[in-house]
């Protein structure tokens, strides 16, 4: 564990390794955060890039096609070639394989987005089964425990580069711990976030 359990909202698991993500399947778990070691030089490189060179797109893909798909999105954005770009592409592909395996999903809805607004700034629970979110540039996803429908009093921020797995309202059994999350409010701060979102797709015909 990265910190004392008493400091975390109930139902949140923190792991230092990939195997610890299996805790997401525990009945009482509402979210799992992988506080892993990432290439800090690559994150610094991403932070320095012109926002127009950040990849963006939304597509339903097989996990094995994620690497080629993300590489194509990087080409479209004219993201410079190099070791840091290669790391980003491979890291997203690896996360996709890991998440798809955990969720037993044959397809994933992949969204890469450069965010500059306050979209999703309100604390909420998504109408999905499960979701992986990883912020590669800028402030990470924020989460906390809601009491009586109010905004959380104590807000936690996921570190940049750390994936968080979140249950949604369509998960078969939702823990009654009131865990909500949001995108950090960044509008008019000059900050640009690069966010990866992965959702499992169970019905390809109904997928957007």
C-alpha contacts under 8 A as a table, 3 or more apart, distances in Angstrom:
res1	aa1	res2	aa2	distance
1	X	4	X	7.14
1	X	5	X	7.73
1	X	13	X	7.89
1	X	14	X	5.49
1	X	15	X	5.64
1	X	16	X	6.94
2	X	14	X	6.14
2	X	15	X	6.82
2	X	16	X	7.08
2	X	35	X	7.39
3	X	7	X	7.15
3	X	8	X	7.97
3	X	14	X	7.93
4	X	7	X	5.59
4	X	8	X	7.24
5	X	8	X	5.38
6	X	9	X	7.76
8	X	12	X	6.59
9	X	12	X	5.91
9	X	144	X	6.28
9	X	145	X	6.00
9	X	179	X	7.40
10	X	145	X	7.77
10	X	177	X	6.32
10	X	179	X	7.91
11	X	28	X	5.85
11	X	29	X	4.50
11	X	30	X	5.02
11	X	31	X	6.53
11	X	175	X	7.44
11	X	177	X	6.75
11	X	179	X	7.71
12	X	29	X	6.08
12	X	30	X	5.94
12	X	31	X	4.88
12	X	32	X	5.65
12	X	33	X	7.59
13	X	23	X	6.90
13	X	24	X	7.53
13	X	29	X	6.96
13	X	31	X	6.29
13	X	32	X	4.57
13	X	33	X	6.22
14	X	20	X	7.92
14	X	32	X	5.81
14	X	33	X	4.88
14	X	34	X	6.10
14	X	35	X	6.90
15	X	18	X	7.53
15	X	20	X	5.23
15	X	21	X	6.82
15	X	32	X	7.40
15	X	33	X	6.22
15	X	34	X	5.00
15	X	35	X	6.10
15	X	36	X	7.87
16	X	20	X	7.09
16	X	34	X	5.79
16	X	35	X	5.27
16	X	36	X	5.37
17	X	20	X	5.62
17	X	21	X	7.55
17	X	34	X	6.68
17	X	35	X	7.72
17	X	36	X	6.48
18	X	21	X	5.62
18	X	34	X	7.10
19	X	22	X	5.97
20	X	23	X	5.88
20	X	34	X	7.79
21	X	24	X	5.70
21	X	32	X	6.34
21	X	33	X	7.64
21	X	34	X	7.02
22	X	25	X	5.76
22	X	26	X	7.60
22	X	102	X	7.15
23	X	26	X	5.28
23	X	29	X	6.87
23	X	32	X	7.04
24	X	29	X	5.60
24	X	30	X	7.05
24	X	31	X	6.26
24	X	32	X	5.63
24	X	165	X	7.19
25	X	29	X	6.90
26	X	29	X	5.38
27	X	173	X	7.35
27	X	175	X	7.16
28	X	175	X	5.58
29	X	32	X	7.40
29	X	175	X	6.84
30	X	166	X	6.26
30	X	167	X	5.53
30	X	174	X	7.31
30	X	175	X	6.20
30	X	177	X	7.93
30	X	179	X	6.96
31	X	164	X	6.83
31	X	165	X	5.32
31	X	166	X	4.58
31	X	167	X	6.27
32	X	164	X	5.61
32	X	165	X	5.08
32	X	166	X	6.85
33	X	158	X	7.46
33	X	162	X	6.80
33	X	163	X	5.90
33	X	164	X	4.37
33	X	165	X	6.39
34	X	162	X	5.56
34	X	163	X	5.53
34	X	164	X	6.42
35	X	159	X	7.30
35	X	162	X	5.23
35	X	163	X	7.47
36	X	161	X	7.90
36	X	162	X	6.25
38	X	161	X	6.54
39	X	42	X	5.33
39	X	43	X	6.55
40	X	43	X	5.01
40	X	44	X	6.14
41	X	44	X	5.09
41	X	45	X	6.15
41	X	84	X	7.54
42	X	45	X	4.97
42	X	46	X	6.21
42	X	83	X	7.98
42	X	84	X	4.70
42	X	85	X	7.62
42	X	87	X	7.34
42	X	88	X	7.68
43	X	46	X	5.05
43	X	47	X	6.17
43	X	136	X	6.60
43	X	137	X	6.68
43	X	161	X	7.72
44	X	47	X	5.00
44	X	48	X	6.40
45	X	48	X	5.27
45	X	49	X	6.50
45	X	84	X	6.98
46	X	49	X	5.31
46	X	84	X	7.96
46	X	136	X	7.58
46	X	137	X	6.40
47	X	137	X	5.79
47	X	138	X	7.41
49	X	53	X	6.60
49	X	54	X	7.44
50	X	53	X	5.56
50	X	54	X	7.37
51	X	54	X	5.40
51	X	114	X	7.06
51	X	192	X	6.84
52	X	77	X	6.66
53	X	74	X	7.67
53	X	77	X	4.81
53	X	78	X	5.61
53	X	79	X	4.83
53	X	80	X	7.89
54	X	74	X	7.03
54	X	77	X	6.01
54	X	79	X	6.41
54	X	113	X	7.97
54	X	114	X	6.46
54	X	194	X	7.20
55	X	70	X	7.67
55	X	73	X	5.27
55	X	74	X	4.90
55	X	76	X	7.36
55	X	77	X	5.38
55	X	79	X	7.32
55	X	112	X	6.56
55	X	113	X	6.94
55	X	114	X	7.38
56	X	73	X	6.39
56	X	74	X	7.94
56	X	77	X	7.53
56	X	111	X	7.39
56	X	112	X	4.80
56	X	113	X	4.73
56	X	114	X	6.48
57	X	73	X	6.85
57	X	110	X	7.83
57	X	111	X	5.69
57	X	112	X	5.29
57	X	113	X	6.55
58	X	109	X	7.19
58	X	110	X	5.58
58	X	111	X	4.31
58	X	112	X	6.47
59	X	109	X	5.75
59	X	110	X	5.39
59	X	111	X	6.63
60	X	107	X	6.65
60	X	108	X	5.53
60	X	109	X	4.27
60	X	110	X	6.01
60	X	201	X	7.93
60	X	207	X	7.46
60	X	208	X	7.76
61	X	65	X	6.28
61	X	66	X	6.64
61	X	107	X	5.50
61	X	108	X	5.48
61	X	109	X	6.43
61	X	110	X	7.14
62	X	65	X	5.36
62	X	66	X	6.83
62	X	106	X	6.16
62	X	107	X	4.51
62	X	108	X	6.18
63	X	66	X	5.42
63	X	93	X	7.32
63	X	96	X	5.79
63	X	97	X	5.51
63	X	100	X	6.76
63	X	106	X	7.17
63	X	107	X	6.31
63	X	108	X	6.61
64	X	67	X	7.19
64	X	93	X	7.74
64	X	97	X	7.24
65	X	68	X	5.64
65	X	69	X	6.14
66	X	69	X	4.96
66	X	70	X	5.99
66	X	92	X	7.53
66	X	93	X	5.31
66	X	96	X	7.12
67	X	70	X	5.39
67	X	71	X	6.11
67	X	89	X	5.96
67	X	90	X	6.31
67	X	92	X	7.27
67	X	93	X	4.97
68	X	71	X	5.09
68	X	72	X	6.16
69	X	72	X	5.13
69	X	73	X	6.37
70	X	73	X	4.96
70	X	74	X	6.20
70	X	89	X	6.02
70	X	92	X	7.84
71	X	74	X	5.04
71	X	75	X	6.29
71	X	89	X	6.15
72	X	75	X	4.97
72	X	76	X	6.29
73	X	76	X	5.07
73	X	77	X	6.33
74	X	77	X	5.12
74	X	78	X	6.09
74	X	79	X	5.27
75	X	78	X	4.89
75	X	79	X	6.14
76	X	79	X	7.77
79	X	85	X	7.55
80	X	85	X	7.19
81	X	84	X	8.00
81	X	85	X	6.05
81	X	86	X	7.54
82	X	85	X	5.47
82	X	86	X	6.24
83	X	86	X	5.00
83	X	87	X	6.12
84	X	87	X	5.03
84	X	88	X	6.30
85	X	88	X	5.09
85	X	89	X	6.27
86	X	89	X	5.28
86	X	90	X	6.12
87	X	90	X	5.18
87	X	91	X	5.83
88	X	91	X	5.12
88	X	92	X	6.19
89	X	92	X	5.39
89	X	93	X	6.30
90	X	93	X	5.02
90	X	94	X	6.10
91	X	94	X	5.05
91	X	95	X	6.17
92	X	95	X	5.14
92	X	96	X	6.12
92	X	196	X	7.93
93	X	96	X	5.09
93	X	97	X	6.32
94	X	97	X	5.16
94	X	98	X	6.18
95	X	98	X	5.04
95	X	99	X	5.99
96	X	99	X	5.22
96	X	100	X	5.92
96	X	108	X	7.76
96	X	198	X	7.22
97	X	100	X	5.22
97	X	101	X	6.08
98	X	101	X	5.24
98	X	102	X	6.25
99	X	102	X	5.06
99	X	103	X	6.09
99	X	132	X	7.29
100	X	103	X	5.16
100	X	104	X	5.54
100	X	105	X	4.84
100	X	106	X	6.90
100	X	107	X	7.47
100	X	108	X	7.12
100	X	200	X	6.79
101	X	104	X	4.92
101	X	105	X	6.60
102	X	105	X	7.90
103	X	200	X	6.84
105	X	108	X	6.88
105	X	200	X	5.53
105	X	201	X	6.34
105	X	202	X	6.55
106	X	200	X	7.89
106	X	201	X	7.24
106	X	202	X	7.44
107	X	200	X	6.28
107	X	201	X	5.24
107	X	202	X	7.21
107	X	204	X	7.56
108	X	198	X	6.28
108	X	199	X	5.51
108	X	200	X	4.68
108	X	201	X	5.25
109	X	197	X	7.94
109	X	198	X	5.63
109	X	199	X	5.04
109	X	200	X	6.33
109	X	201	X	6.41
109	X	207	X	7.97
110	X	196	X	7.38
110	X	197	X	5.94
110	X	198	X	4.88
110	X	199	X	6.80
111	X	195	X	7.94
111	X	196	X	5.79
111	X	197	X	5.06
111	X	198	X	6.51
112	X	194	X	7.15
112	X	195	X	5.74
112	X	196	X	4.73
112	X	197	X	6.52
113	X	193	X	7.89
113	X	194	X	5.72
113	X	195	X	5.38
113	X	196	X	6.75
114	X	192	X	6.35
114	X	193	X	5.48
114	X	194	X	4.60
114	X	195	X	6.51
115	X	192	X	5.50
115	X	193	X	4.94
115	X	194	X	6.32
115	X	195	X	7.34
116	X	186	X	6.63
116	X	187	X	6.00
116	X	190	X	7.39
116	X	191	X	6.23
116	X	192	X	4.87
116	X	193	X	6.56
117	X	185	X	7.33
117	X	186	X	6.11
117	X	187	X	4.52
117	X	188	X	7.72
118	X	121	X	5.25
118	X	183	X	7.31
118	X	184	X	7.16
118	X	185	X	4.90
118	X	186	X	5.88
118	X	187	X	5.36
119	X	183	X	7.01
119	X	185	X	7.87
120	X	123	X	7.58
120	X	182	X	5.80
120	X	183	X	5.38
121	X	182	X	5.22
121	X	183	X	4.91
121	X	184	X	5.83
121	X	185	X	5.50
122	X	181	X	7.91
122	X	182	X	5.67
122	X	183	X	7.55
123	X	143	X	7.67
123	X	151	X	6.55
123	X	180	X	5.55
123	X	181	X	4.98
123	X	182	X	4.73
124	X	180	X	5.13
124	X	181	X	5.61
124	X	182	X	6.42
125	X	168	X	5.76
125	X	169	X	6.47
125	X	179	X	7.93
125	X	180	X	5.63
125	X	181	X	6.81
126	X	167	X	7.91
126	X	168	X	4.92
126	X	169	X	6.20
127	X	168	X	5.51
127	X	169	X	5.05
127	X	170	X	5.95
128	X	131	X	7.34
128	X	167	X	7.48
128	X	168	X	4.76
128	X	169	X	5.96
128	X	170	X	5.08
128	X	171	X	7.07
128	X	199	X	7.77
129	X	167	X	5.92
129	X	168	X	4.86
129	X	169	X	6.44
129	X	170	X	4.47
129	X	171	X	4.26
129	X	172	X	7.70
129	X	200	X	7.79
130	X	165	X	7.02
130	X	166	X	5.58
130	X	167	X	4.43
130	X	168	X	5.46
130	X	170	X	7.93
130	X	171	X	6.74
130	X	199	X	6.45
130	X	200	X	7.05
131	X	165	X	5.58
131	X	166	X	5.19
131	X	167	X	6.47
131	X	168	X	7.47
131	X	197	X	6.99
131	X	198	X	5.72
131	X	199	X	4.90
131	X	200	X	7.27
132	X	163	X	6.50
132	X	164	X	5.67
132	X	165	X	4.49
132	X	166	X	6.40
132	X	196	X	7.87
132	X	197	X	5.67
132	X	198	X	5.06
132	X	199	X	6.68
133	X	141	X	7.67
133	X	163	X	5.58
133	X	164	X	5.39
133	X	165	X	6.53
133	X	166	X	7.96
133	X	195	X	7.06
133	X	196	X	5.61
133	X	197	X	4.65
133	X	198	X	6.58
134	X	140	X	7.47
134	X	141	X	8.00
134	X	160	X	7.49
134	X	161	X	6.10
134	X	162	X	5.92
134	X	163	X	4.34
134	X	164	X	6.43
134	X	195	X	5.87
134	X	196	X	5.14
134	X	197	X	6.70
135	X	138	X	6.88
135	X	139	X	7.16
135	X	140	X	5.37
135	X	141	X	7.33
135	X	160	X	5.43
135	X	161	X	5.60
135	X	162	X	7.09
135	X	163	X	7.37
135	X	193	X	6.97
135	X	194	X	5.78
135	X	195	X	4.43
135	X	196	X	6.21
136	X	160	X	5.77
136	X	161	X	5.01
136	X	193	X	7.30
136	X	194	X	5.37
136	X	195	X	6.11
136	X	196	X	7.61
137	X	160	X	6.51
137	X	161	X	7.68
137	X	192	X	7.21
137	X	193	X	4.86
137	X	194	X	4.81
137	X	195	X	7.22
138	X	160	X	6.70
138	X	191	X	6.72
138	X	192	X	6.22
138	X	193	X	4.47
138	X	194	X	6.84
139	X	157	X	7.68
139	X	158	X	7.92
139	X	159	X	7.46
139	X	160	X	6.33
139	X	184	X	6.72
139	X	193	X	6.76
140	X	157	X	5.86
140	X	158	X	4.91
140	X	159	X	5.69
140	X	160	X	5.35
140	X	183	X	7.41
140	X	184	X	7.12
141	X	157	X	5.79
141	X	158	X	5.43
141	X	181	X	7.03
141	X	182	X	6.10
141	X	183	X	5.17
141	X	184	X	6.32
142	X	155	X	6.38
142	X	156	X	5.42
142	X	157	X	4.36
142	X	158	X	6.20
142	X	181	X	5.51
142	X	182	X	5.39
142	X	183	X	6.19
142	X	184	X	6.26
143	X	152	X	7.88
143	X	155	X	5.67
143	X	156	X	5.32
143	X	157	X	6.56
143	X	179	X	7.04
143	X	180	X	5.64
143	X	181	X	4.05
143	X	182	X	6.38
144	X	152	X	5.17
144	X	153	X	7.48
144	X	154	X	6.03
144	X	155	X	5.02
144	X	156	X	6.16
144	X	179	X	5.66
144	X	180	X	5.72
144	X	181	X	6.47
145	X	151	X	7.85
145	X	152	X	5.08
145	X	153	X	7.57
145	X	154	X	7.41
145	X	177	X	6.96
145	X	178	X	5.22
145	X	179	X	4.51
145	X	180	X	6.18
146	X	149	X	5.81
146	X	150	X	5.52
146	X	151	X	5.54
146	X	152	X	4.62
146	X	153	X	7.66
146	X	178	X	4.98
146	X	179	X	6.13
146	X	180	X	6.57
147	X	150	X	5.52
147	X	151	X	7.46
147	X	152	X	7.01
147	X	178	X	6.73
152	X	155	X	6.28
152	X	180	X	7.84
158	X	162	X	6.51
158	X	163	X	7.87
158	X	164	X	7.30
159	X	162	X	5.46
167	X	171	X	6.28
167	X	174	X	7.48
168	X	171	X	5.69
168	X	174	X	7.65
169	X	174	X	6.75
171	X	174	X	6.10
175	X	178	X	7.79
186	X	189	X	5.50
186	X	190	X	7.54
186	X	191	X	6.28
187	X	190	X	7.21
187	X	191	X	7.59
188	X	191	X	7.81
201	X	204	X	6.37
201	X	207	X	6.73
203	X	206	X	5.54
203	X	207	X	6.30
204	X	207	X	5.04
